[in-house]
Amino acid sequence: MSIEPLRGTVLTAVLAAFALIGPGPAFAGPAIGQFEIKSLRATPGEFEFQSQNAYDLGVPRRRTETVGGELKADHNSLARQRNAIELEYGITTFLKARIGIEYERERREDPTSPHDAQGFEDLKLDEYEAELIWVLVPRRGDGFGLGVVVEYEHPAESGGTRKLNYGPLFEYQTGPWRLTLNPMLSQFMGGGRNAAGQRDEKTDFGYSARILNRWSESFAVALEAYGSIERVGGRGGRSDDAQIFGDFDQHRIGPVLYWSWVPGGEGSHTHPFGRDRDSEVTLGLGTLFGLNDDTPTASLKLSMEVAF
């Protein structure tokens, strides 16, 4: 059965969703990316549908303060639920692109009381994004690989904060072991103004890292880490809330299990764990544990990738 109609249907659906407009925050906390590990694998003509999902448990209590009769609440980036839908396409063996949308269940934007500040909004569209990965040094089998990641995130709310994320992507593999490192800078642009009329166009530092061991053709286990350090540079002025509550850093680490299978039999596509296969599905399930007081106690990670 041909997969061309499926390719067209998926691409049309994602592009249509990409155009949706919805509410989003005017001010931004630390840049928290999706809990995913990017790859240097680029196959010309290959599509990959991705679903990246996270659910936070033990969310830190939000800090509040009344200033001049007005309630202020911190803007630490915490969401009870995050769901992203993306479509990736291999342009050449050295370049691939991705578009996507992300939904979040965030803390209330304008709380009316300290109790209300602890609540969360309904799940809603937060942003849409586009990404390019340029492979500088391909990794074929054991050895070292190097690439560059550039990602643009546009808020669903008109006038919200935009972000440009960029950084190197390193891979090293030996036998069943693979190490992946992706340090990133996030440049904030636009957004709301503080009392002095300045925008908080800061720069944050973030990272993702993974050590993966392939047990078999279908199963792999990994130790993954994700983190963000707010305000390592940038121009403009702090938001009013940032001046009151300061900056927030988040760090997580935990195990993730990956299960991959081939629903369509053998073919020409590249299996994510190193074997040649046709269309494949990969599921990931794990728990990331918070390492400081500004990070949720645990984040459940659930991912699905379908290459065709």
C-alpha positions as CSV (number, residue, x, y, z in Angstrom):
1,M,0.0,0.0,0.0
2,S,1.4,3.4,-1.0
3,I,2.3,5.8,1.8
4,E,2.1,8.9,-0.4
5,P,-1.5,9.7,0.5
6,L,-0.6,9.4,4.2
7,R,2.3,11.8,3.7
8,G,0.0,14.4,2.1
9,T,-2.7,14.0,4.8
10,V,-0.3,14.4,7.7
11,L,1.5,17.4,6.1
12,T,-1.8,19.1,5.4
13,A,-3.1,18.5,8.9
14,V,0.0,19.9,10.5
15,L,0.2,22.9,8.3
16,A,-3.4,23.7,9.0
17,A,-2.9,23.5,12.8
18,F,0.3,25.6,12.4
19,A,-1.9,28.5,11.3
20,L,-4.1,28.5,14.4
21,I,-4.0,31.5,16.7
22,G,-4.7,31.4,20.4
23,P,-3.7,33.0,23.7
24,G,-0.3,32.9,25.2
25,P,1.9,34.7,27.8
26,A,3.1,38.3,27.4
27,F,6.1,37.8,29.7
28,A,8.3,34.7,29.6
29,G,10.2,32.8,32.2
30,P,13.2,30.6,31.6
31,A,13.3,28.9,28.2
32,I,12.1,25.3,28.7
33,G,12.4,23.2,25.5
34,Q,10.6,19.9,24.7
35,F,12.1,16.9,26.5
36,E,13.4,15.4,23.3
37,I,16.8,14.4,22.0
38,K,17.6,15.6,18.5
39,S,19.4,13.5,16.0
40,L,21.9,14.0,13.1
41,R,20.2,11.3,11.0
42,A,18.9,12.9,7.8
43,T,17.4,10.8,5.0
44,P,16.4,12.6,1.8
45,G,12.7,12.3,1.2
46,E,11.9,10.8,4.6
47,F,9.0,12.2,6.7
48,E,8.9,11.7,10.5
49,F,5.7,12.5,12.5
50,Q,6.5,13.3,16.1
51,S,4.4,13.6,19.3
52,Q,6.3,14.9,22.3
53,N,4.4,15.0,25.6
54,A,5.2,15.9,29.2
55,Y,3.2,15.9,32.5
56,D,4.6,17.6,35.6
57,L,4.0,16.3,39.1
58,G,4.9,18.1,42.3
59,V,4.9,21.6,40.8
60,P,6.7,24.2,43.1
61,R,4.4,26.6,44.9
62,R,4.2,29.9,43.0
63,R,5.5,33.0,44.8
64,T,3.3,36.0,45.1
65,E,3.7,39.5,46.5
66,T,1.3,42.5,46.7
67,V,2.9,45.7,45.4
68,G,1.0,49.0,45.4
69,G,-2.3,47.1,46.0
70,E,-1.6,44.9,42.9
71,L,-0.9,41.2,43.2
72,K,2.3,40.1,41.5
73,A,3.2,36.4,40.8
74,D,6.5,34.9,39.6
75,H,6.8,33.8,36.0
76,N,8.8,30.6,36.4
77,S,8.1,28.4,33.4
78,L,5.9,25.7,34.8
79,A,3.1,23.8,33.0
80,R,1.0,21.0,34.2
81,Q,0.8,19.5,30.7
82,R,2.7,20.1,27.4
83,N,1.9,18.4,24.1
84,A,3.7,19.0,20.8
85,I,2.9,17.8,17.3
86,E,5.6,18.0,14.7
87,L,6.5,16.9,11.2
88,E,10.1,16.5,10.1
89,Y,11.4,16.2,6.5
90,G,14.8,15.1,5.3
91,I,15.9,17.5,2.5
92,T,19.4,16.0,2.0
93,T,21.8,13.9,3.9
94,F,23.1,17.1,5.4
95,L,19.9,19.1,6.1
96,K,16.5,18.4,7.5
97,A,13.6,20.7,8.6
98,R,10.7,20.5,11.0
99,I,7.5,22.4,11.7
100,G,5.2,22.0,14.7
101,I,2.8,23.4,17.2
102,E,2.8,23.1,21.0
103,Y,-0.1,23.1,23.5
104,E,0.4,23.9,27.2
105,R,-1.6,24.0,30.4
106,E,0.2,26.9,32.1
107,R,-0.2,28.8,35.3
108,R,-2.8,31.5,35.4
109,E,-1.6,34.6,33.6
110,D,-3.5,37.2,35.8
111,P,-4.3,35.6,39.2
112,T,-6.6,37.5,41.5
113,S,-5.4,36.0,44.8
114,P,-2.4,34.0,46.2
115,H,-4.7,30.9,46.1
116,D,-5.7,31.6,42.5
117,A,-2.1,32.0,41.5
118,Q,-1.5,28.3,42.2
119,G,-4.0,27.2,39.6
120,F,-3.6,26.4,35.9
121,E,-5.3,27.5,32.7
122,D,-7.0,25.0,30.4
123,L,-4.9,23.3,27.8
124,K,-4.4,25.7,24.9
125,L,-2.2,26.5,21.9
126,D,1.0,28.2,23.1
127,E,3.3,28.5,20.1
128,Y,4.3,27.2,16.7
129,E,7.8,26.6,15.6
130,A,10.1,25.9,12.7
131,E,13.6,24.2,12.9
132,L,16.6,23.4,10.7
133,I,19.3,20.9,11.5
134,W,22.5,21.2,9.4
135,V,24.8,18.2,9.6
136,L,28.4,19.3,9.4
137,V,30.1,16.0,10.2
138,P,27.8,12.9,9.5
139,R,28.1,10.0,11.9
140,R,27.9,6.6,10.1
141,G,28.1,3.8,12.6
142,D,30.7,4.2,15.4
143,G,32.4,7.6,15.7
144,F,31.7,11.3,16.1
145,G,29.1,13.5,14.5
146,L,28.5,17.2,14.6
147,G,25.7,19.5,13.5
148,V,24.0,22.8,14.1
149,V,20.4,23.3,15.3
150,V,18.5,26.6,14.7
151,E,14.9,26.8,15.9
152,Y,12.4,29.7,15.8
153,E,9.4,29.7,18.2
154,H,6.5,32.1,17.6
155,P,3.9,32.7,20.3
156,A,0.2,32.1,19.5
157,E,-0.7,35.4,21.1
158,S,-0.1,38.5,19.0
159,G,2.6,40.6,20.6
160,G,4.0,37.8,22.7
161,T,7.6,36.8,23.2
162,R,9.4,35.2,20.3
163,K,12.5,33.0,20.7
164,L,15.4,32.0,18.5
165,N,17.2,28.9,19.8
166,Y,20.6,27.9,18.4
167,G,23.5,25.7,19.2
168,P,25.7,22.7,18.3
169,L,24.6,19.1,18.3
170,F,27.2,16.4,19.1
171,E,26.9,12.7,18.8
172,Y,29.4,9.9,19.6
173,Q,28.7,6.2,19.3
174,T,30.7,3.1,20.2
175,G,29.1,-0.3,19.9
176,P,25.6,-0.2,21.6
177,W,26.4,3.1,23.4
178,R,25.5,6.5,22.1
179,L,26.1,9.9,23.6
180,T,24.2,13.0,22.5
181,L,24.8,16.6,23.7
182,N,22.9,19.7,22.6
183,P,23.7,23.0,24.4
184,M,21.6,25.9,23.2
185,L,21.2,29.6,23.6
186,S,17.7,31.1,23.5
187,Q,17.4,34.7,22.5
188,F,14.1,36.3,23.5
189,M,12.5,39.0,21.3
190,G,9.5,41.2,21.8
191,G,7.0,40.5,24.5
192,G,5.5,42.8,27.1
193,R,7.2,46.0,28.5
194,N,8.1,46.7,32.1
195,A,7.2,49.9,33.9
196,A,10.1,51.7,32.3
197,G,8.9,50.7,28.8
198,Q,11.7,48.2,28.2
199,R,11.3,44.7,26.8
200,D,13.0,41.8,28.6
201,E,15.0,40.6,25.6
202,K,17.3,38.3,27.6
203,T,19.4,35.3,26.6
204,D,18.9,31.9,28.4
205,F,21.2,28.9,28.2
206,G,19.7,25.4,27.9
207,Y,20.9,21.9,27.3
208,S,19.7,18.3,26.6
209,A,21.9,15.3,27.0
210,R,21.5,11.5,26.7
211,I,23.5,8.3,27.2
212,L,21.7,5.5,25.4
213,N,22.3,1.8,25.4
214,R,20.7,-0.4,22.7
215,W,19.7,-3.7,24.3
216,S,18.4,-5.2,21.2
217,E,17.0,-4.4,17.7
218,S,13.7,-3.2,19.4
219,F,14.6,-1.9,22.8
220,A,17.0,0.8,24.2
221,V,17.3,2.4,27.6
222,A,18.7,5.9,28.2
223,L,19.6,8.3,30.9
224,E,18.5,11.8,29.8
225,A,19.0,15.3,31.3
226,Y,17.4,18.6,30.5
227,G,18.1,22.0,32.0
228,S,17.8,25.8,31.6
229,I,19.7,28.7,33.2
230,E,17.9,31.9,32.9
231,R,19.5,35.2,31.9
232,V,23.1,34.6,30.8
233,G,23.0,37.7,28.8
234,G,20.8,39.9,26.5
235,R,19.6,43.4,26.1
236,G,16.6,45.4,27.4
237,G,15.3,45.4,31.0
238,R,13.9,42.9,33.3
239,S,10.1,42.5,33.5
240,D,8.5,43.9,36.6
241,D,7.9,40.4,38.0
242,A,11.5,39.4,37.3
243,Q,12.7,42.4,39.3
244,I,10.7,41.3,42.3
245,F,11.2,37.5,42.2
246,G,14.6,37.1,40.4
247,D,15.5,34.4,37.9
248,F,14.7,30.7,37.8
249,D,16.8,27.7,36.7
250,Q,15.4,24.2,36.1
251,H,17.3,20.9,35.9
252,R,16.0,17.4,35.3
253,I,17.4,13.9,34.9
254,G,16.0,10.5,34.7
255,P,15.6,7.1,32.8
256,V,13.7,6.7,29.5
257,L,12.8,3.4,27.8
258,Y,12.5,3.2,24.0
259,W,10.6,0.6,22.1
260,S,10.7,0.4,18.3
261,W,9.0,-1.8,15.8
262,V,8.4,-2.1,12.1
263,P,4.7,-2.3,11.1
264,G,5.4,-2.5,7.3
265,G,8.2,-5.0,7.1
266,E,11.7,-4.5,5.8
267,G,12.7,-1.8,3.3
268,S,15.0,1.1,2.7
269,H,14.4,3.4,5.7
270,T,16.9,3.8,8.4
271,H,16.0,2.3,11.8
272,P,16.7,4.8,14.7
273,F,18.9,2.2,16.4
274,G,21.1,1.5,13.4
275,R,19.3,-1.1,11.2
276,D,17.8,-0.7,7.7
277,R,14.0,-0.9,7.8
278,D,10.8,0.4,6.2
279,S,8.4,2.6,8.1
280,E,8.9,2.3,11.9
281,V,7.3,3.4,15.1
282,T,9.3,4.4,18.2
283,L,7.7,4.9,21.6
284,G,9.5,6.5,24.5
285,L,8.4,6.5,28.2
286,G,10.3,7.8,31.1
287,T,10.4,9.9,34.3
288,L,12.6,13.0,34.7
289,F,13.3,14.0,38.3
290,G,13.8,17.6,39.4
291,L,17.1,18.6,40.8
292,N,16.3,21.9,42.5
293,D,13.5,23.8,44.2
294,D,12.4,25.6,41.0
295,T,11.8,22.4,39.1
296,P,8.8,20.0,39.5
297,T,9.5,16.9,41.6
298,A,9.0,14.7,38.5
299,S,8.0,15.0,34.8
300,L,6.5,12.1,33.0
301,K,7.8,11.9,29.4
302,L,5.8,10.2,26.7
303,S,6.9,10.4,23.0
304,M,6.0,8.8,19.7
305,E,7.9,9.0,16.4
306,V,6.7,7.5,13.1
307,A,9.1,7.6,10.2
308,F,7.8,6.9,6.6
